[in-house]
Amino acid sequence: MQSLREVLAEARRNKVAVGHFNISDLAGLKAVFEPARELKAPVIVGASEGEREFLGVRTLAAAVKSLREEYEHPVFLNADHTHSLVSAEEAARAGFDSVVFDRSELPFGENIAETKRAVEALKAIAPSILVEGEIGEIGSGSVIHDEAPKDLTLTTPEEAREFAVSTRIDILAPAVGSSHGLSRSMLRGEAQKRLDIARIAAIARATGLPMTLHGASGTNDGDLAEAIGAGITEIHINSELRVAWRRALEAAFAEAPDQIVPYKLLPAAVDAMKAVVRQRLQLFNRSTRAASQG
């Protein structure tokens, strides 16, 4: 079976993107894995520091490994938005395939220094692990925002090249117009996030690295397709899954107010999340190269 490095390289060649979906429980894992297997698409399961604390780092690693081995399907595990080296090292020791070491809140030089240190430490633990670094401003997304973030600091090609060369990361997460979370206007279908496609293409040329788009929930589908063509190889979806989960559970409780059995209520949430994953994977794996030639 291919490694995550090989899967990302193939996606880049074929002008498609690998979907990355965060989970908070085993229902979420089921909702991510089953559509990916149905579509025969590789997929990355993501867990932030908070999600890992809730699930258990080794428990989650064992669950994903079990699915990969039992079904012989390329499902990978990423330690998303990891802010401390201790937490990153814990994920590496547990067998995660990749780590997002995120010190983007620091001044540029300090971010370089800490990310470089993390790359060296994590490769010493697990030589095959992929380390992703982040620069620019993507915001925070644990709740629904009243308004979409404005005036975020975007990544320049020059910064991206310096960061990539200095840190020796495997994957770059630039700020190119997306942001974590969703606004109320996005939930109502009145607004969408828009991406700076020219910036993505310039950063891809400057670094030569696989690139991740964080905060992609609520982004215009056309922009996502263009971003993949411009060099994005991994796309993170989280808030869309959380909204689908909550709406479906609220509807299930309203329909059966006396029901207390989790396995009779949770399937509604799983089905809602599966619909999101399926739609996104179909979009991400629609080859932009084939579309341009057809």
Secondary structure, 3 states (H helix, E strand, C coil): CCCHHHHHHHHHHHCCCEEEEECCCHHHHHHHHHHHHHHCCCEEEEECHHHHHHHCHHHHHHHHHHHHHHHCCCEEEEEEEECCHHHHHHHHHHCCCEEEECCCCCCHHHHHHHHHHHHHHHHHHCCCCEEEEEECCCCCCCCCECCCCCCCCCCCHHHHHHHHHHHCCCEEEECCCCCCCCEHHHHCCCCCECCCHHHHHHHHHHHCCCEEECCCCCECHHHHHHHHHHCEEEEEECHHHHHHHHHHHHHHHHHCCCCCCHHHHHHHHHHHHHHHHHHHHHHHCCCHHHHHHC
